[in-house]
Amino acid sequence: MKMILYHFYCFVIICLCLQSISICAAESLGVKIIVHTDVNESISANDIRNIFLGKKTQWNNHQRIRFVLLTQKKLYRNFLAKYVGKTLYQYRNYWRKKVFTGTGMMPVMFKDCKQTIDYVKRTKGAITFIPTSEIISDNVKEITIQ
């Protein structure tokens, strides 16, 4: 009987550990939207979708929007699903078609979070997404989606 109880407790502890690991992994896939410090407007989830589909190309002050993609696969997929409503495959094909038909250019992409943030720091009108765990400097700002 003691052995059965021991195995049961071990099983419960293992389950709790696995659950906490999966919760941490899900939280680490969260994204926040950052922009260059000269962007002074609020945006909606629909605006984010249109920006990253190349349909919204100017901020309200008529400054050109320059979006950049962080291509860390899990984060990228999570962002596309949540804000753009496309899978990674659909999104890539969407942009390939725009390039092929001459109606768009491939977005700027970085694999490294620091490079992505540096691009936003240097580029007026820039916008991107980064992991929620990433700390940002004074030269960029996080915006909330309304």
Backbone as a printed PyTorch tensor [residue, N CA C, xyz], in Angstrom:
tensor([[[  0.8090,  -1.1980,   0.0000],
         [  0.0000,   0.0000,   0.0000],
         [  0.8550,   1.2660,   0.0000]],

        [[  1.9360,   1.2300,   0.8180],
         [  2.8310,   2.3800,   0.8680],
         [  3.4690,   2.6320,  -0.4930]],

        [[  3.7970,   1.5640,  -1.1920],
         [  4.4370,   1.6780,  -2.4990],
         [  3.4770,   2.3040,  -3.5170]],

        [[  2.2060,   1.9350,  -3.4520],
         [  1.2040,   2.4990,  -4.3620],
         [  1.0360,   3.9880,  -4.0930]],

        [[  0.9850,   4.3650,  -2.8210],
         [  0.8720,   5.7670,  -2.4470],
         [  2.0960,   6.5560,  -2.9250]],

        [[  3.2630,   5.9730,  -2.7500],
         [  4.5040,   6.6060,  -3.1900],
         [  4.4590,   6.8700,  -4.6980]],

        [[  4.0650,   5.8860,  -5.4890],
         [  3.9800,   6.0360,  -6.9380],
         [  2.9270,   7.0720,  -7.3300]],

        [[  1.8320,   7.0800,  -6.5870],
         [  0.7850,   8.0660,  -6.8620],
         [  1.3110,   9.4840,  -6.6430]],

        [[  2.0050,   9.7130,  -5.5180],
         [  2.5570,  11.0370,  -5.2330],
         [  3.6020,  11.4320,  -6.2760]],

        [[  4.4210,  10.4970,  -6.6770],
         [  5.4150,  10.7840,  -7.7230],
         [  4.7190,  11.1750,  -9.0240]],

        [[  3.6730,  10.4530,  -9.3480],
         [  2.9110,  10.7520, -10.5590],
         [  2.3130,  12.1630, -10.4950]],

        [[  1.7280,  12.5300,  -9.3580],
         [  1.1280,  13.8510,  -9.1860],
         [  2.1930,  14.9420,  -9.3080]],

        [[  3.3230,  14.7460,  -8.6850],
         [  4.4090,  15.7350,  -8.7470],
         [  4.9090,  15.8980, -10.1790]],

        [[  5.0770,  14.8050, -10.8810],
         [  5.5290,  14.8640, -12.2750],
         [  4.4950,  15.6120, -13.1270]],

        [[  3.2210,  15.3330, -12.9260],
         [  2.1660,  16.0170, -13.6840],
         [  2.1800,  17.5190, -13.4150]],

        [[  2.3390,  17.8940, -12.1580],
         [  2.3870,  19.3200, -11.8120],
         [  3.5980,  20.0040, -12.4440]],

        [[  4.7270,  19.3310, -12.4360],
         [  5.9360,  19.8920, -13.0620],
         [  5.7360,  20.0710, -14.5590]],

        [[  5.1780,  19.0720, -15.2090],
         [  4.9380,  19.1710, -16.6490],
         [  3.9480,  20.2830, -16.9720]],

        [[  2.9490,  20.4420, -16.1370],
         [  1.9660,  21.5040, -16.3580],
         [  2.6160,  22.8710, -16.2210]],

        [[  3.4640,  23.0510, -15.2190],
         [  4.1080,  24.3510, -15.0440],
         [  5.0800,  24.6400, -16.1750]],

        [[  5.7360,  23.6130, -16.6930],
         [  6.6330,  23.7960, -17.8340],
         [  5.8360,  24.2180, -19.0560]],

        [[  4.7020,  23.6000, -19.3060],
         [  3.9070,  23.9520, -20.4790],
         [  3.3230,  25.3550, -20.3410]],

        [[  2.9580,  25.7610, -19.1200],
         [  2.4610,  27.1280, -18.9170],
         [  3.5690,  28.1220, -19.1940]],

        [[  4.7810,  27.8530, -18.6970],
         [  5.9100,  28.7550, -18.9540],
         [  6.2120,  28.8340, -20.4380]],

        [[  6.1490,  27.7050, -21.1290],
         [  6.4130,  27.7020, -22.5750],
         [  5.3630,  28.5160, -23.3090]],

        [[  4.1010,  28.4100, -22.9120],
         [  3.0400,  29.1810, -23.5640],
         [  3.2220,  30.6650, -23.3140]],

        [[  3.6030,  31.0510, -22.0890],
         [  3.8170,  32.4580, -21.7920],
         [  5.0080,  33.0030, -22.5640]],

        [[  6.0300,  32.1730, -22.7630],
         [  7.2090,  32.6510, -23.4730],
         [  6.9090,  32.8930, -24.9520]],

        [[  5.7980,  32.3650, -25.4580],
         [  5.4260,  32.5950, -26.8480],
         [  4.5800,  33.8480, -27.0160]],

        [[  4.2980,  34.5370, -25.9200],
         [  3.5350,  35.7700, -26.0040],
         [  4.3410,  36.8540, -26.7150]],

        [[  3.6380,  37.7530, -27.3810],
         [  4.3220,  38.8220, -28.0990],
         [  3.8640,  40.1820, -27.5960]],

        [[  4.7570,  41.1490, -27.7450],
         [  4.3950,  42.5360, -27.5360],
         [  4.8090,  43.2990, -28.7760]],

        [[  4.0780,  44.3570, -29.0570],
         [  4.3130,  45.1620, -30.2480],
         [  5.1290,  46.3740, -29.8470]],

        [[  6.2280,  46.6140, -30.5590],
         [  7.0360,  47.7900, -30.2980],
         [  7.1440,  48.6290, -31.5620]],

        [[  7.3440,  49.9340, -31.3620],
         [  7.4520,  50.8820, -32.4690],
         [  8.5980,  51.8500, -32.1920]],

        [[  9.0090,  52.5610, -33.2290],
         [  9.9780,  53.6450, -33.0880],
         [  9.3450,  54.7190, -32.2130]],

        [[ 10.1490,  55.4620, -31.5130],
         [  9.6230,  56.4590, -30.5730],
         [  8.8340,  57.5830, -31.2350]],

        [[  8.9800,  57.7690, -32.5460],
         [  8.2320,  58.8400, -33.2100],
         [  6.7940,  58.4510, -33.5650]],

        [[  6.4200,  57.2120, -33.3500],
         [  5.0510,  56.7670, -33.6270],
         [  4.2030,  57.0960, -32.4000]],

        [[  3.2330,  57.9840, -32.5940],
         [  2.3920,  58.4360, -31.4740],
         [  0.9280,  58.2240, -31.7770]],

        [[  0.5350,  56.9910, -31.8820],
         [ -0.8780,  56.7010, -32.1120],
         [ -1.2250,  55.3330, -31.5660]],

        [[ -2.4960,  55.1540, -31.3330],
         [ -2.9590,  53.8460, -30.8740],
         [ -3.4120,  53.0530, -32.0970]],

        [[ -3.3040,  51.7420, -31.9850],
         [ -3.6990,  50.9040, -33.1080],
         [ -4.5340,  49.7370, -32.6120]],

        [[ -5.3420,  49.2300, -33.4970],
         [ -6.2170,  48.0960, -33.1870],
         [ -5.5810,  46.8090, -33.7120]],

        [[ -6.1750,  45.6980, -33.3350],
         [ -5.7180,  44.4050, -33.8480],
         [ -5.8880,  44.3510, -35.3620]],

        [[ -6.9420,  44.9740, -35.8730],
         [ -7.1520,  45.0290, -37.3170],
         [ -6.0540,  45.8470, -38.0070]],

        [[ -5.6090,  46.9350, -37.3630],
         [ -4.4940,  47.7190, -37.9030],
         [ -3.2350,  46.8660, -37.9930]],

        [[ -2.9680,  46.0840, -36.9430],
         [ -1.7900,  45.2000, -36.9430],
         [ -1.8780,  44.2340, -38.1160]],

        [[ -3.0220,  43.6490, -38.2990],
         [ -3.2310,  42.7170, -39.4170],
         [ -2.9320,  43.4030, -40.7440]],

        [[ -3.5160,  44.5750, -40.9490],
         [ -3.3350,  45.2930, -42.2080],
         [ -1.9030,  45.7700, -42.4140]],

        [[ -1.2280,  46.1420, -41.3350],
         [  0.1760,  46.5590, -41.4490],
         [  1.0300,  45.3900, -41.9180]],

        [[  0.8800,  44.2490, -41.2700],
         [  1.7370,  43.1060, -41.5890],
         [  1.3100,  42.3770, -42.8630]],

        [[  0.1730,  42.7590, -43.4310],
         [ -0.2120,  42.2770, -44.7580],
         [  0.1310,  43.3090, -45.8370]],

        [[  0.7120,  44.4190, -45.4310],
         [  1.1070,  45.4490, -46.3900],
         [ -0.0550,  46.2770, -46.9110]],

        [[ -1.1990,  46.2210, -46.2460],
         [ -2.3810,  46.9680, -46.6870],
         [ -2.4430,  48.3580, -46.0770]],

        [[ -1.9340,  48.5010, -44.8830],
         [ -1.8300,  49.8240, -44.2430],
         [ -0.3680,  50.2130, -44.3180]],

        [[ -0.0810,  51.2700, -45.0560],
         [  1.3130,  51.6230, -45.3290],
         [  1.7440,  52.9510, -44.7290]],

        [[  0.8050,  53.6940, -44.1310],
         [  1.1460,  54.9900, -43.5390],
         [  0.5030,  55.1390, -42.1710]],

        [[  1.2500,  55.8060, -41.2680],
         [  0.6860,  56.1760, -39.9790],
         [ -0.2540,  57.3560, -40.2020]],

        [[ -0.9970,  57.7480, -39.1880],
         [ -1.9450,  58.8550, -39.3130],
         [ -1.2790,  60.1760, -39.6750]],

        [[  0.0140,  60.3310, -39.3240],
         [  0.7430,  61.5590, -39.6720],
         [  1.3800,  61.4800, -41.0660]],

        [[  0.9710,  60.5040, -41.8560],
         [  1.4220,  60.2660, -43.2380],
         [  2.8570,  59.7700, -43.3360]],

        [[  3.4420,  59.3740, -42.2220],
         [  4.7750,  58.7880, -42.2510],
         [  4.6640,  57.3330, -42.6910]],

        [[  5.6110,  56.8760, -43.4810],
         [  5.5960,  55.5110, -44.0040],
         [  5.7900,  54.4960, -42.8740]],

        [[  4.9880,  53.4460, -42.8910],
         [  5.1290,  52.3380, -41.9430],
         [  6.1690,  51.3760, -42.4910]],

        [[  7.1090,  51.0200, -41.6480],
         [  8.1310,  50.0440, -42.0200],
         [  8.0850,  48.9060, -40.9950]],

        [[  7.4600,  47.8210, -41.3960],
         [  7.3690,  46.7020, -40.4570],
         [  8.4920,  45.7160, -40.7040]],

        [[  8.8900,  45.0780, -39.6380],
         [  9.9690,  44.0980, -39.6910],
         [  9.4980,  42.8480, -38.9640]],

        [[  9.9220,  41.7050, -39.4570],
         [  9.5060,  40.4190, -38.8880],
         [ 10.6450,  39.7690, -38.1180]],

        [[ 10.3240,  39.2820, -36.9370],
         [ 11.2450,  38.4600, -36.1670],
         [ 10.8850,  37.0160, -36.4890]],

        [[ 11.7820,  36.3010, -37.1270],
         [ 11.4360,  34.9810, -37.6640],
         [ 11.8320,  33.8220, -36.7600]],

        [[ 11.8220,  34.0270, -35.4580],
         [ 11.9870,  32.9040, -34.5350],
         [ 10.7000,  32.0940, -34.6500]],

        [[ 10.8050,  30.8790, -35.1450],
         [  9.6710,  30.1370, -35.6840],
         [  8.4310,  30.0670, -34.7900]],

        [[  8.5630,  29.6590, -33.5460],
         [  7.3800,  29.5070, -32.6940],
         [  6.7230,  30.8550, -32.4100]],

        [[  7.5350,  31.8550, -32.1350],
         [  7.0140,  33.1950, -31.8690],
         [  6.3560,  33.7640, -33.1250]],

        [[  7.0000,  33.6000, -34.2540],
         [  6.5090,  34.0600, -35.5540],
         [  5.1480,  33.4200, -35.8580]],

        [[  5.0640,  32.1050, -35.6770],
         [  3.8000,  31.3970, -35.9300],
         [  2.6970,  31.8800, -34.9940]],

        [[  3.0490,  32.0810, -33.7310],
         [  2.0750,  32.5500, -32.7510],
         [  1.5590,  33.9450, -33.1350]],

        [[  2.4580,  34.8310, -33.5180],
         [  2.0670,  36.1790, -33.9320],
         [  1.1440,  36.1310, -35.1490]],

        [[  1.5270,  35.3610, -36.1560],
         [  0.7130,  35.2710, -37.3730],
         [ -0.6810,  34.7300, -37.0760]],

        [[ -0.7540,  33.7150, -36.2390],
         [ -2.0560,  33.1310, -35.9020],
         [ -2.9100,  34.1250, -35.1280]],

        [[ -2.3070,  34.8030, -34.1680],
         [ -3.0700,  35.6910, -33.2840],
         [ -3.4760,  37.0010, -33.9620]],

        [[ -2.5670,  37.6320, -34.6970],
         [ -2.8300,  38.9650, -35.2320],
         [ -3.1370,  39.0100, -36.7260]],

        [[ -2.5470,  38.1170, -37.4960],
         [ -2.7020,  38.1820, -38.9600],
         [ -3.7360,  37.1750, -39.4530]],

        [[ -3.9650,  36.1190, -38.6950],
         [ -4.9570,  35.1340, -39.0840],
         [ -4.4970,  34.2260, -40.2090]],

        [[ -3.1890,  34.0030, -40.2730],
         [ -2.6310,  33.1240, -41.2990],
         [ -1.6170,  32.1910, -40.6600]],

        [[ -1.4270,  31.0490, -41.3140],
         [ -0.3400,  30.1630, -40.9130],
         [  0.9440,  30.6920, -41.5250]],

        [[  2.0610,  30.1650, -41.0800],
         [  3.3500,  30.5680, -41.6370],
         [  3.3890,  30.2980, -43.1400]],

        [[  2.9060,  29.1470, -43.5470],
         [  2.8630,  28.7700, -44.9680],
         [  2.0000,  29.7480, -45.7770]],

        [[  0.8100,  30.0640, -45.2650],
         [ -0.0810,  31.0000, -45.9560],
         [  0.5440,  32.3890, -46.0580]],

        [[  1.1930,  32.8230, -44.9850],
         [  1.7950,  34.1590, -44.9700],
         [  2.9480,  34.2520, -45.9740]],

        [[  3.7930,  33.2460, -46.0020],
         [  4.9060,  33.2400, -46.9700],
         [  4.3720,  33.2570, -48.4030]],

        [[  3.3560,  32.4380, -48.6650],
         [  2.7770,  32.4150, -50.0100],
         [  2.1170,  33.7400, -50.3630]],

        [[  1.4800,  34.3700, -49.4060],
         [  0.8600,  35.6830, -49.6100],
         [  1.9070,  36.6870, -50.1120]],

        [[  3.0660,  36.7320, -49.4290],
         [  4.1040,  37.6810, -49.8170],
         [  4.8090,  37.2650, -51.1150]],

        [[  4.9700,  35.9840, -51.3350],
         [  5.5700,  35.5390, -52.6080],
         [  4.7010,  35.9630, -53.7860]],

        [[  3.3940,  35.8390, -53.6230],
         [  2.4770,  36.2420, -54.6890],
         [  2.5630,  37.7490, -54.9350]],

        [[  2.6310,  38.5400, -53.8630],
         [  2.7480,  39.9950, -54.0080],
         [  4.0390,  40.3650, -54.7370]],

        [[  5.1260,  39.6870, -54.3970],
         [  6.4010,  39.9640, -55.0610],
         [  6.3380,  39.5530, -56.5280]],

        [[  5.8100,  38.3660, -56.7860],
         [  5.7390,  37.8330, -58.1490],
         [  4.8680,  38.7070, -59.0560]],

        [[  3.7740,  39.2410, -58.5080],
         [  2.8760,  40.0730, -59.3180],
         [  3.3080,  41.5430, -59.3630]],

        [[  4.3710,  41.8640, -58.6170],
         [  4.8670,  43.2450, -58.6300],
         [  4.0670,  44.1970, -57.7630]],

        [[  3.2560,  43.6590, -56.8650],
         [  2.4440,  44.5300, -56.0080],
         [  3.0280,  44.6920, -54.6070]],

        [[  4.2110,  44.1530, -54.3680],
         [  4.8300,  44.2880, -53.0570],
         [  6.2480,  43.7820, -53.0450]],

        [[  6.9470,  44.0800, -51.9630],
         [  8.3130,  43.6090, -51.7580],
         [  8.3300,  42.7860, -50.4790]],

        [[  9.1970,  41.7840, -50.4410],
         [  9.3000,  40.9430, -49.2430],
         [  9.6220,  41.8120, -48.0270]],

        [[  8.9880,  41.5150, -46.9000],
         [  9.2680,  42.2720, -45.6750],
         [ 10.7080,  42.0730, -45.1990]],

        [[ 11.1920,  43.0380, -44.4330],
         [ 12.4910,  42.9190, -43.7860],
         [ 12.3480,  41.8750, -42.6840]],

        [[ 13.3160,  40.9540, -42.5940],
         [ 13.2340,  39.8650, -41.6140],
         [ 14.5630,  39.6990, -40.8960]],

        [[ 14.4730,  39.3950, -39.6090],
         [ 15.6480,  39.0880, -38.7990],
         [ 15.3530,  37.8430, -37.9740]],

        [[ 16.3970,  37.0400, -37.7490],
         [ 16.2640,  35.8600, -36.8890],
         [ 16.5620,  36.2100, -35.4390]],

        [[ 17.2790,  37.3000, -35.2230],
         [ 17.7430,  37.6920, -33.9000],
         [ 16.9120,  38.8450, -33.3420]],

        [[ 16.5020,  38.7140, -32.1060],
         [ 15.6590,  39.7270, -31.4650],
         [ 16.3930,  41.0610, -31.3420]],

        [[ 17.6650,  41.0320, -30.9920],
         [ 18.4390,  42.2760, -30.8310],
         [ 18.5180,  43.0400, -32.1500]],

        [[ 18.7320,  42.3240, -33.2620],
         [ 18.7810,  42.9790, -34.5700],
         [ 17.4340,  43.6130, -34.9070]],

        [[ 16.3720,  42.9250, -34.5640],
         [ 15.0240,  43.4270, -34.8290],
         [ 14.7750,  44.7120, -34.0520]],

        [[ 15.1250,  44.7100, -32.7860],
         [ 14.9470,  45.9060, -31.9590],
         [ 15.8270,  47.0470, -32.4640]],

        [[ 17.0660,  46.7450, -32.8330],
         [ 17.9640,  47.7740, -33.3770],
         [ 17.3860,  48.4010, -34.6380]],

        [[ 16.7730,  47.5850, -35.4930],
         [ 16.1470,  48.1100, -36.7130],
         [ 15.0470,  49.1060, -36.3490]],

        [[ 14.2280,  48.7540, -35.3730],
         [ 13.1350,  49.6450, -34.9550],
         [ 13.7040,  50.9300, -34.3580]],

        [[ 14.7870,  50.8310, -33.5970],
         [ 15.4400,  52.0220, -33.0130],
         [ 15.9050,  52.9800, -34.0980]],

        [[ 16.4990,  52.4430, -35.1610],
         [ 17.1140,  53.2490, -36.2220],
         [ 16.1300,  53.7570, -37.2640]],

        [[ 14.9570,  53.1330, -37.3720],
         [ 14.0890,  53.3890, -38.5180],
         [ 12.8030,  54.0950, -38.0940]],

        [[ 12.6190,  55.3200, -38.5740],
         [ 11.3990,  56.0680, -38.2700],
         [ 10.1960,  55.3570, -38.8660]],

        [[  9.1280,  55.2810, -38.0910],
         [  7.9020,  54.6260, -38.5440],
         [  7.9100,  53.1210, -38.4250]],

        [[  8.9600,  52.5520, -37.8140],
         [  9.1040,  51.0910, -37.7430],
         [  8.2100,  50.4810, -36.6720]],

        [[  7.8070,  49.2410, -36.9440],
         [  6.9790,  48.4620, -36.0230],
         [  7.3750,  46.9940, -36.1380]],

        [[  7.3100,  46.2780, -35.0250],
         [  7.5840,  44.8460, -35.0240],
         [  6.9530,  44.2030, -33.7990]],

        [[  7.1530,  42.9180, -33.6660],
         [  6.7340,  42.1740, -32.4870],
         [  7.9590,  41.4870, -31.9150]],

        [[  7.9800,  41.3540, -30.6010],
         [  9.0720,  40.6760, -29.9070],
         [  8.4610,  39.8520, -28.7790]],

        [[  9.2310,  38.9390, -28.1960],
         [  8.6920,  38.1650, -27.0630],
         [  8.3590,  39.0790, -25.8790]],

        [[  7.3400,  38.7360, -25.1390],
         [  6.9640,  39.5390, -23.9790],
         [  8.0830,  39.5620, -22.9410]],

        [[  8.9140,  38.5600, -22.9430],
         [ 10.0090,  38.4900, -21.9700],
         [ 11.1690,  39.4260, -22.3110]],

        [[ 11.2080,  39.9300, -23.5310],
         [ 12.3200,  40.7770, -23.9740],
         [ 12.2250,  42.1640, -23.3310]],

        [[ 13.3460,  42.6610, -22.8330],
         [ 13.4040,  43.9940, -22.2360],
         [ 13.7670,  44.9860, -23.3310]],

        [[ 13.0080,  46.0930, -23.3840],
         [ 13.2690,  47.0930, -24.4210],
         [ 13.9530,  48.3110, -23.8210]],

        [[ 14.6530,  49.0610, -24.6660],
         [ 15.3710,  50.2510, -24.2150],
         [ 14.4850,  51.4840, -24.3650]],

        [[ 15.0590,  52.6270, -24.0510],
         [ 14.3330,  53.8940, -24.1530],
         [ 14.1190,  54.3340, -25.5950]],

        [[ 14.8380,  53.7460, -26.5310],
         [ 14.7710,  54.1940, -27.9190],
         [ 13.6250,  53.5740, -28.7160]],

        [[ 12.8820,  52.6730, -28.1100],
         [ 11.6770,  52.1100, -28.7180],
         [ 10.5930,  52.1130, -27.6510]],

        [[  9.3530,  51.9620, -28.0960],
         [  8.2860,  51.9080, -27.0970],
         [  7.2940,  50.8150, -27.4320]],

        [[  6.7330,  50.2700, -26.3880],
         [  5.7080,  49.2400, -26.5340],
         [  4.3640,  49.9380, -26.6750]],

        [[  3.5470,  49.4060, -27.5610],
         [  2.1950,  49.9590, -27.6850],
         [  1.1820,  48.8750, -27.3550]],

        [[  0.0500,  49.3270, -26.8690],
         [ -1.0100,  48.3820, -26.5500],
         [ -2.0070,  48.3590, -27.6930]],

        [[ -2.5470,  47.2020, -27.9240],
         [ -3.5160,  47.0060, -29.0000],
         [ -4.9060,  47.2770, -28.4260]],

        [[ -5.6590,  48.1020, -29.1020],
         [ -7.0100,  48.4320, -28.6220],
         [ -8.0600,  47.6840, -29.3730]]])
